[in-house]
Amino acid sequence: MNKLIFFSILLFAQSIATAQSSTFTATKIETVDQLISGTDTIRFSAYKETQPGTSERLVSIHGSEYKFIHRKAKGGVKEVFDSAGNKIASIPLAGPNRQSIFLTNGPQLKFQATGKESWSYTKNGKDAISGYYYVWENKKHYVVHRDDSTITNSVLPAIFLEYGLGDTHRYHNSKRTGAIITTVGVSAMLVLIKVATEDDDDF
């Protein structure tokens, strides 16, 4: 019986862990923002002004480097380049398409603020990438959902996460409560697994 309980709990825990989402834990090393999800790490250097009205930062994703350039002219625009200097995306920072992503070799992803600390990018009216952040044990955690499997651009989660790195958002209690419940639930399951294993060892 204990073995049945153990495997039932294990399968349930695995179904949560293998959901189509990633949770990144934020840390800061000097001026570098580091977001870690398992073995997946994204690093954002601080923006530095390279010329009047233009600043840039380096973003490392799986060891590959990208350059995010912020130009203040005409309301502001952000451009993303790969290590070879090819432009991947542009993001207007003002106007009707504010924060939307225009992929050079792909569709436009329209930005939507869905809560005080949640946001999404939609393609043809449907979520392409969405998520939120919450605080748990004095650390900031970002939950990212890849809703459209046809969009495989590896820099897209970094663009999504950079918006959340800003200081203009407040923590939304319902999201935080949901995250806490999930965390507590998984922790409780791990305790039950440990108890079930210890009980099984008595035979």
N, C-alpha and C positions, 0 to 999 in steps of 0.2 A: 504493500500500500504506500509506504514511504517513497519507494522508487517511482510510483505513478505520480505522486504529488510533485516529486523533484522534477521529473521530465515535463509535466504540465506547466510548472512555473518557468522552467528553462525555455520552453517553446514560446511562452507568452512574452518573456523578456526579450528573446531574439526577435520576435515580430515587431516590438517597439524599436529595437536598435537598428533594424534593417529598413525602417520606414524611409521614404524618399526625401530625406532632409538631412542637413548637417547642422550641428551646434558648435559654434566657434567660441572659445574662451579667450577674452581679451587680456593681454598683459602689455606692459610698456617697459622697454629697455632704453633708458636715456630718452632720445627723441624719436625712437622707432615704435610704432604701434604693431604689436604682433598678435595675430589671431590664429588659434590652434584648434583643430578638430581632429583628434586622433593623430595620425601621421601627416595630416594635411595642414600646412602652414602658409599663411599669407602675411607678408611684412610690408608695412607702409612707412617710408621715411617721412620726415617732416617736409613741408613745402618750403622751398627756398626761392627767393626772387633772383631770377637770372638776368632780367632787364626790367626797366620801368614798366609796370602794368602786366608783367608776366612772371609767373612762378611755376615751379615744377617739383615733383616728387618721384622717387623710384618705388616701384611696387614689385615685390618678388613673389612669384606663384610657382610652387613646385620647382624652385631653382631657376625658373625663367624670369627675366626682368622686363618690366614694362615701364614706360614713362607717362605720367599723367601731367599734362600742361594746362595751367589755368590762365586764361587771358581775360583781363578785366574789360577790354574795349567792348562797346556796344552791348552793355548789360551783362557781359561775361559769358564765356564758353569754356568748357573743359574738353580737351582732346586726349585720346589715348593712343600711344604708339608702341609697337613691339621693339625688340632689341635691334632689328634691322632698319628701323626708321619708318616702317609702314604704318599709316594711320589705320587704326582698328575701329575707332568710334569717336563720335563727338556728342557732347551733352550741353545743350543750352542751359544757362543758369537764370534766365529771365524770360518773360513772355509766355504765350499760351502753351509752348512745349517745354516749359521749365522742368529740368531734371530728367526729361525723356532721353532715351539712348538711341542715337542714329548709328547703327552698325554699318560700316563701309560695305561689307559684303553680306548684308542681311537686312532684316526688316527693321522698322522703327518700333521701339518698345516704349510705350507711354507710361509715364510715372503717375502713381496714385498714392497719396497719403491715406492709409486705411485706419489709422489710429494715432495716438500721441507718440507711440514708439514702434509703430508697424507701418510698412509700406510695401508696394508691389510695382512690378512692371508688367504691362499687359501687351499682348499681341492679338490684334483683331478682336479686342474686347474680352479676351480670356487671359488669365494669369500665365505669365511666362516664367517669372521668378518672384517669389514673395517671402515674407518673413517678418520677424520682429526681434526685439531684444528685451532682456530682463536682467535684474540683479539678483544674484544668489551667493551667499557667503562672501559678501563684499567684492564680488567679481562680476563683470559685465559679460553676459553670454548672448550671442547672436544666433538665432535659428533661421536657417536659409532653406527654402523649399525650391527645388527645381521642378516647376510644374509643366514645362513644355520640353519634352525629350528631344525635339527636333533642333533645339538651339543648344549647340555643344561648345560655343565659344568659351574657352577656359578663363578669360579675363572678366566675363560677365559677373560672377559672384563677387569679385574684387570691387567692381564698380558699384554693385548693390551694397556691399558692406561699407564702402567709403562714405556713402550718404549717412549711414548709421553712426559713423565715428564722430559726427558733428555734435555740438553741445546744445542744439536748439530743441531737443526732444525731452519729454518728461516720461517717467515710468508709468505705465498704465496698469492699475491694480489687477484688472481681470486677467491680463496676459501674465503678469507676474504670478498671480495665484495659480493659474493653470500650469505654469512651469514648475512651481513649487509642488503642486499635487503630483505631477508626473515624476519629479525627482524623488519625492517621498515614497511614491508607489513603487518605483524601481528599487529604492533602498530597502523597502519592506520585503519585496520579493527576494532580494539577495539574502536577507536575514533568514527568511523561510527556507531558502535553498540550503543555507548553512546548517539550520536546525535539522532539516530532513536528512542531510548527509550524515550529521553526527548521530542521529537516531538509527540510521541504517547501519552505521558502523558497529552498533551494539550487538548485531546478530552474527 
